[in-house]
Amino acid sequence: MAPKCLSIAGIALILLLASHATAKVFDVTKSGATPSAADISQALLTAWKDACASPTASKVVVPKGTFKLSGATLQGPCKAPIEFNLEGTLQAPAVGAGFKPGDTWVAFEHVDFLAVSGSGTFDGQGKSAWGQKCDKNEYCGNLPIVRSSLSLYI
């Protein structure tokens, strides 16, 4: 005899699989990002805003390649589940790029049902700060990547 009801976990799994199978894709290159660009912040924010406004599950994709990113705060609430798929490299500015106190490099704020996936890299340029004792040395300027390279506020 077949079970008459599914468990909550079973229903959640079915909904999750269905949402990812039909997720609308927002590729940052379609918003103007290129590996040769000086900064893809605006293109990333545009792709995120469009994906976040989607009434169905969506996915923001950063494809293969190295993309320079001065900073981005990716904010919700979003209308549906959202996935951030990083296949390439997001590269922070070098040491001394002039961040203001309190700035962050990459932050996800007020986003429910967020998935971060991919085989890419968040390159916070940490190696350029190693050995300079940037947490105690004013020469380094303000480095949000030293405090926190990726912020998740849940």
Phi, psi and omega in degrees: 000134181283147178296144183272344179217151178266150176288162178300320179296320178296317178295317180298319179296316179298315179295319179297314179296319179294321181292323180284331180290332184246016183296134176280134185263133176238096182276128182298335179290335176285344177261009175108358180286137173222151178300336181272354181291149179291331183197129179257014184308312183294318179296319179295316180296322178295312179299317179297313182300315179295317180294319182294330180278350182294133179284351177242166180307142184221165181220126173265125184244128168253107186286179179302145183129167177255121183243126179280131182227116180285333179161152178201133171250111184264109191252149171251195003285150177259157184283341182208171177305146183223143179239136174254110185252109181255109178256335179261208179240127169264122186247126178285161174297158179290169178306140177080021183285357174087037173293148176271155177305135180091349178293150172239162179272299177230126179221139171250120184234134174057044182244114174271152177057048178265134172238133175248124186221174174116171181252015182277191187225135166269104182263097181280007180059032181300326182300327180290341179263342181298141178082349180261000180049052185298336178289345181235000188243117180294339180305326184287342184075195179272120181240099177297337181287339177282322179284313183195118183276334180218123181251128174241115178253114183246000000 
